[in-house]
Amino acid sequence: MADDLETELIRDTLQRRRQMKQEGNSRYRGGSDVDNLIRICTNSLQDKANPKALFIRASSLMKKGLYEEAIKDCESLLFSEPLHTGAYYLRGCAYEKLGELDLSLQDYSKVLEIDPTHINAAYARGALQNKKGNFAQAIEDYAMALERDQESKHSPKKSRPDSTKKTMIKDPNSRESTPKAERVSKDINRNEVEKFHSLGYAARQEGKFEDAIDYYQKAINLDPYHFKALFNCAFAYDKLGEYNNAVDYYTLAIEVEPSNAFAYYNRGISLDKSGNYEDAIKDFTKAISLEPKKADFYHNRGFAYRKLQDYQKAVDDYTTALKYDPNHFKALYNRAFCYDKLDRIRDAEKDYGSALNLQPNNVNVLHHLATLKEKSGDLEGSLSGFNKVLTLDKNYAPSYNGRGLVFERMQMHQEALENFTISIDLDQNNPIYWHNRGCCLRNIERFEDALEDFNKAIELDPDNPVIYSNRGLVWRKLEQFDKAIEDYTKELDRDGDMVKAFINRAYCYAKIMKYQEAIYDYSEVLKIEEKNIHAIHNRGISYERLGDYNKAIEDFSFVIKLDSNNANAFFNRGCCYDNIGEVDKAIHDYSRALELDNSIR
C-alpha cells in the first residue's frame, strides 16, 4: 500500500479528474514546483530502486503532460509492485490522454479488479465505455462509482412528506408504505440496511435484476432515505425495461439528494427509453446545470433532440460534448447523422472521418459514409464502401440494402434484387428492405411479386405513407385504379407527400372518368402550390371532359401564361374554343401548337 505522501498524490490526481480542471492550471502553470519534484525523484532513483520516487515522478510527469515518460515510470513501478493500483490508474490516465483507449480501459479495469472501491477508476472506466459506445457498461460503472462516492460522503438525508413515501416507497411483497413512526427503531438496523443493499448490488452484478430489486426494497423498507438503494433499485428496473418504476425510484433518490447530477441523468435515460423525450431533455438539462462539463450529459440530451427530429439542437449539444471530450466517438457519430439530415453533407463526412480515426473498422460509420456517397452520386465510391463493410461483417444487413440501392441506380436490377433478398434473409422484420425489393421488382415489371413485398412492408409498418404510394403505383401499372385510389387515400391519411398523392389520386379518378373527384384533388394541389402547371393543365382536361369549356379555357390560359411554349396547352385550349364555336381562336391555338411541335422536332 502507498504511504501518506503517496496517498496524497493519488488523491490530488483523482480530485483533478473529478472536478474536470483544465490541464496545466494556475498551480502548475509556472512548472517550478513540479520540475523540482521531478529532479528530487530522479536523484533518489540514481542509487537504488525507490517505488515512492517512481510514483511521485510519474504523477509529476502527468502534470506536465509528458504522458509517455509517465507510462515508463508506471511500468517500472509495476515490475517491482505488480498490484500497485496507483500505478495502474496513472498509466490508464496517460493512455487515455494519448488516445490509447483500449489500453486505458485495461488499466482502469485492473485497478477495479485489485480494489473494487476505487471511485475514480470506476468514473474513468465509465467515461471510456461511453466513448466506445458501450452505454450499459458505462452506466454500471457510473452507478458503482456513485455508490462508492456516496459511501465516502455520508451526506445528511433530506426530509420529505410522509405522503410521498406512502405512494412511492414499496415493500417487495405488499408494496405498502413505511410508517414514519418506525424510523427510530430502523435507524438501529444500519447493518441490516447495508446488508440488503450489498446483496442487491451483488445480484445486480450477476444480472439478477428482479432479485436485486427485492433486496433493495428490503433496504428501503428499513430506511426510506437510503439514496444508494433508491438509485440502484431504479437502475435495476431500467434494466428490466420497467421504465415507469425506474423513473419513480430515481425521483425518490432525487428527493434525498436533490443536487445529484447522475440521478437526474439516469432518470433522463429512463424517460428517453420510455419515449418521453421532452421530460428526458429537462432532466439532462438539470444534470448539466449541476455538472456543466460532463460530455455525456450533452450527448444524451442531443440524442433526445435527434429523436424529436430537432437536428440543429442535437448538433449544438453534440458540439458542446466534443468541446469537453474531443474524442467522444458517439458525439461525432451522431452529429454526423444529424448533419446528414440537415443536408450538410461535407460536415457529415468530416465527422464520420473523425469517428473512423477513433474506430477505423466501425461498420456503422463505414456504412453511413457509403450512404453519403450514394446520395451525392458517387456510385462507385459508395459501392466500394459497402463492400468494405461486408468484408468486415458479412452479416451486416443495412449494407446489403445499401448496395442494392446502388445497383438499382446503376440499372443492374438482378444484382440489386440479390442484395435486397440477402438483407431480408438477415432481418425479416425490417419493412425498408421489403419495400426496396418491392420497388426493384416493380421496375422490372414483376408486379405481382412487387405487391407481395409491399404487402409485407405494410404489415410491418402500417403507418408509412411511402409504402402506400409505391404500392399504389403498382396498381396503376396494372390499371386497377380503384385499388390505387385506396392506397393514395391511405397515403394522404398518413400525411405523406400531399402534392404527389393528390396528383396521383386525381390521375386515377380521371382514368375511371370520375372527373369531379379529379378536379377536387387537383384543386387541393393548387391550394398548396398555386402555380403547379401539371395540376392546372390536368384540371383543365377534367373540365373539358365534363363539357365545362370556359373553366377549361381558364386553366389552359393560365398554363400558357406560366409556360408560353406549352404546345399541349395551346392544342387543348384550341379544342375548347372549337367546341364553343370560337373558330378563329381555335385556329390560332392549333397553329401555335403545331408551330411549337415542329420547333421541338
DOVOTI-888158 format. One record per residue (C-alpha): residue number from 0; x, y, z. Coordinates in steps of 0.5 Angstrom, whole numbers, plus 500, padded with zeros to 3 digits. Each point is the difference from the previous one (the first is absolute). Layout:
<rs>
i|c1|c2|c3
NUM|X|Y|Z
...
</rs>
This chain:
<rs>
i|c1|c2|c3
0|500|500|500
1|502|507|499
2|502|504|506
3|497|507|502
4|504|504|495
5|499|495|494
6|492|500|502
7|500|508|500
8|503|500|493
9|495|495|498
10|494|504|503
11|503|506|496
12|500|497|493
13|493|497|501
14|497|506|503
15|502|504|494
16|497|495|495
17|493|500|504
18|500|508|500
19|502|500|493
20|505|505|501
21|504|503|494
22|506|496|498
23|506|505|503
24|496|504|505
25|503|506|504
26|503|496|505
27|505|496|495
28|500|506|494
29|507|502|502
30|502|493|501
31|506|501|505
32|497|496|506
33|499|494|495
34|506|501|497
35|504|500|507
36|496|494|502
37|502|496|494
38|507|502|501
39|500|497|507
40|497|494|498
41|505|499|494
42|506|501|505
43|496|495|505
44|500|495|495
45|507|500|497
46|503|496|506
47|494|495|501
48|493|498|499
49|495|504|503
50|493|499|499
51|497|506|503
52|505|504|496
53|498|497|494
54|492|501|501
55|502|507|502
56|504|502|494
57|494|496|495
58|495|504|504
59|504|507|499
60|501|498|492
61|493|499|499
62|499|507|503
63|505|503|495
64|497|496|494
65|505|495|499
66|496|494|499
67|505|495|497
68|505|501|505
69|495|500|506
70|498|493|497
71|507|497|500
72|501|502|508
73|493|497|501
74|503|493|496
75|506|501|504
76|496|500|507
77|495|494|498
78|506|496|498
79|502|500|508
80|493|501|503
81|495|497|495
82|494|501|504
83|501|508|501
84|493|503|498
85|503|507|500
86|505|498|494
87|494|496|496
88|496|506|501
89|505|506|498
90|502|495|494
91|493|500|498
92|499|507|500
93|506|501|496
94|498|495|495
95|493|504|500
96|504|506|498
97|504|497|495
98|493|497|496
99|502|493|502
100|493|499|503
101|500|492|500
102|507|500|504
103|497|505|504
104|494|496|501
105|504|494|502
106|504|504|506
107|493|503|503
108|497|493|500
109|507|497|503
110|499|506|506
111|493|498|501
112|502|492|500
113|505|502|505
114|496|505|504
115|492|500|498
116|499|506|505
117|505|504|495
118|495|506|499
119|503|504|494
120|502|494|497
121|493|498|499
122|498|507|498
123|506|500|495
124|498|493|497
125|493|502|499
126|502|506|496
127|504|496|496
128|495|495|499
129|495|506|497
130|506|502|495
131|500|492|498
132|492|500|499
133|499|495|506
134|495|504|504
135|497|494|504
136|507|499|503
137|501|508|501
138|494|500|504
139|502|495|504
140|507|503|501
141|497|507|502
142|495|496|505
143|505|497|503
144|505|506|501
145|494|504|502
146|498|495|505
147|507|500|503
148|500|507|500
149|494|501|504
150|503|495|505
151|506|505|501
152|496|506|500
153|495|497|506
154|496|506|497
155|494|502|505
156|493|498|498
157|495|505|498
158|493|499|503
159|493|499|496
160|493|500|501
161|497|493|502
162|495|500|494
163|506|499|495
164|502|494|504
165|493|497|500
166|499|501|493
167|507|498|497
168|504|496|505
169|499|493|499
170|501|493|504
171|502|495|496
172|493|496|501
173|495|504|502
174|503|507|498
175|497|503|506
176|502|507|503
177|506|500|505
178|497|504|506
179|504|506|503
180|499|497|507
181|505|494|498
182|505|505|499
183|504|500|506
184|500|492|501
185|502|499|493
186|506|505|501
187|503|495|505
188|500|495|494
189|505|503|496
190|504|494|499
191|494|497|497
192|498|505|495
193|507|500|498
194|500|492|499
195|494|500|496
196|503|506|496
197|506|496|499
198|496|493|498
199|496|505|495
200|507|502|497
201|503|493|499
202|493|498|497
203|500|505|495
204|507|499|498
205|498|493|498
206|495|503|496
207|494|497|505
208|496|507|500
209|494|497|503
210|504|497|506
211|504|507|500
212|493|504|501
213|498|495|505
214|506|501|504
215|500|508|499
216|493|501|502
217|501|496|507
218|506|505|501
219|495|506|498
220|494|497|505
221|505|500|505
222|503|507|498
223|496|504|495
224|505|505|499
225|506|496|498
226|502|503|494
227|504|494|497
228|494|495|501
229|496|505|496
230|504|502|495
231|502|492|499
232|493|498|500
233|499|505|495
234|506|497|496
235|497|493|500
236|493|502|498
237|503|503|494
238|504|494|498
239|493|496|500
240|497|505|496
241|495|503|505
242|502|507|499
243|494|503|504
244|502|496|506
245|507|503|499
246|498|507|499
247|496|499|507
248|506|498|503
249|505|505|497
250|495|505|502
251|501|498|508
252|507|500|499
253|500|507|498
254|496|502|506
255|505|497|504
256|506|503|496
257|497|506|496
258|507|502|498
259|502|493|497
260|501|501|493
261|500|493|498
262|494|499|503
263|497|505|495
264|504|497|494
265|498|493|502
266|492|502|500
267|501|503|494
268|503|494|497
269|494|496|502
270|495|505|498
271|503|500|493
272|500|493|499
273|492|500|502
274|499|505|494
275|499|506|505
276|506|505|496
277|497|506|503
278|501|499|507
279|506|496|499
280|503|506|497
281|498|504|506
282|504|495|505
283|506|500|495
284|500|508|501
285|499|500|507
286|506|495|500
287|504|505|496
288|498|505|505
289|503|496|506
290|507|498|496
291|500|504|494
292|507|497|497
293|497|493|499
294|500|498|493
295|496|494|501
296|494|504|502
297|500|505|494
298|501|494|495
299|494|496|503
300|496|507|500
301|502|500|493
302|497|493|499
303|494|502|502
304|499|506|496
305|502|496|494
306|494|495|502
307|496|506|499
308|503|502|494
309|502|506|502
310|507|499|497
311|503|507|501
312|499|500|507
313|503|493|500
314|506|503|496
315|501|505|505
316|500|495|506
317|505|495|497
318|505|506|498
319|500|502|508
320|501|493|501
321|506|500|496
322|502|506|503
323|501|497|506
324|502|493|497
325|503|501|493
326|501|492|500
327|492|499|501
328|499|495|495
329|492|500|501
330|500|507|499
331|504|500|494
332|496|494|497
333|493|503|502
334|502|507|498
335|502|498|493
336|493|496|500
337|497|507|501
338|504|504|495
339|497|495|495
340|493|501|502
341|502|508|499
342|503|499|493
343|507|502|503
344|503|494|496
345|507|503|501
346|499|501|507
347|497|493|501
348|506|497|496
349|505|503|504
350|497|498|507
351|500|493|497
352|507|500|498
353|502|503|507
354|496|494|503
355|504|495|496
356|506|503|503
357|498|497|506
358|497|494|498
359|503|498|493
360|496|494|499
361|493|502|503
362|495|497|495
363|494|505|501
364|505|506|499
365|502|497|493
366|493|498|498
367|498|508|501
368|506|502|496
369|498|496|495
370|493|502|500
371|502|507|500
372|504|499|493
373|494|496|497
374|496|507|502
375|505|504|497
376|500|496|493
377|507|497|501
378|497|493|499
379|507|496|499
380|502|503|507
381|494|498|503
382|501|493|497
383|507|500|503
384|498|502|507
385|494|495|500
386|505|494|498
387|505|502|506
388|494|500|505
389|498|493|497
390|507|498|500
391|501|501|508
392|493|498|501
393|497|495|495
394|493|500|504
395|499|508|500
396|493|500|497
397|500|508|499
398|506|500|495
399|497|494|496
400|494|505|500
401|504|506|498
402|504|496|495
403|493|498|497
404|498|507|499
405|507|502|497
406|499|494|495
407|493|503|498
408|502|506|499
409|505|497|495
410|495|496|497
411|503|494|502
412|493|497|502
413|502|493|501
414|506|502|505
415|495|505|504
416|495|494|500
417|505|495|503
418|503|505|505
419|493|502|503
420|498|493|501
421|506|499|504
422|498|506|504
423|493|497|501
424|503|493|502
425|504|503|505
426|495|505|503
427|493|497|498
428|497|506|505
429|502|506|496
430|495|503|496
431|505|504|496
432|503|494|497
433|494|497|498
434|498|507|497
435|506|501|496
436|500|493|497
437|493|501|498
438|502|507|496
439|505|496|497
440|495|494|498
441|495|506|497
442|506|503|496
443|501|493|496
444|492|499|500
445|499|495|504
446|494|503|503
447|497|494|504
448|507|499|504
449|500|507|501
450|493|500|503
451|502|495|505
452|506|503|502
453|496|507|501
454|495|496|504
455|505|497|505
456|503|507|501
457|494|503|501
458|498|494|505
459|507|502|504
460|499|508|499
461|493|501|499
462|500|508|501
463|506|501|495
464|497|504|494
465|505|499|495
466|499|493|500
467|492|501|498
468|503|505|495
469|504|495|497
470|495|494|500
471|495|505|497
472|505|501|494
473|500|492|499
474|492|500|500
475|500|506|495
476|505|496|495
477|495|494|501
478|495|505|498
479|496|498|507
480|498|508|501
481|495|498|506
482|506|497|504
483|505|505|498
484|495|506|503
485|499|496|506
486|508|500|501
487|500|507|498
488|495|502|505
489|504|496|506
490|506|504|498
491|496|506|501
492|497|498|506
493|507|499|503
494|503|507|498
495|504|497|494
496|502|505|494
497|494|503|500
498|501|504|493
499|502|493|497
500|495|496|503
501|494|505|498
502|503|500|493
503|501|492|499
504|493|499|503
505|497|505|495
506|503|497|494
507|497|493|503
508|493|504|500
509|501|502|493
510|501|494|498
511|494|497|502
512|496|506|498
513|499|503|507
514|501|507|498
515|497|504|505
516|505|496|505
517|506|501|496
518|498|508|500
519|500|500|507
520|506|496|501
521|504|505|495
522|497|506|504
523|503|497|506
524|506|500|497
525|500|508|498
526|498|502|507
527|507|497|502
528|504|502|493
529|495|505|496
530|505|500|494
531|500|493|499
532|500|499|493
533|498|493|500
534|494|500|505
535|498|507|496
536|500|496|493
537|497|494|502
538|495|503|504
539|498|504|493
540|500|493|497
541|495|497|505
542|496|507|499
543|500|498|493
544|497|493|500
545|495|503|504
546|498|505|495
547|502|506|504
548|504|503|495
549|500|507|503
550|503|498|506
551|505|495|496
552|502|506|496
553|502|504|506
554|504|494|502
555|504|499|494
556|501|508|499
557|503|500|507
558|505|495|498
559|501|504|494
560|502|506|504
561|505|496|504
562|503|496|494
563|499|503|493
564|503|495|497
565|495|494|502
566|497|497|494
567|495|496|503
568|497|505|504
569|499|504|493
570|497|494|497
571|495|498|506
572|498|508|500
573|499|499|493
574|496|494|500
575|496|504|506
576|499|506|495
577|498|496|495
578|494|497|504
579|497|506|502
580|501|503|493
581|506|505|500
582|502|497|494
583|506|506|499
584|502|499|507
585|500|492|499
586|504|501|493
587|505|505|504
588|502|495|505
589|500|494|495
590|505|504|496
591|504|502|506
592|500|492|503
593|503|498|493
594|505|505|500
595|503|498|507
596|499|493|498
597|504|501|494
598|505|504|503
599|502|495|505
600|501|494|495
</rs>
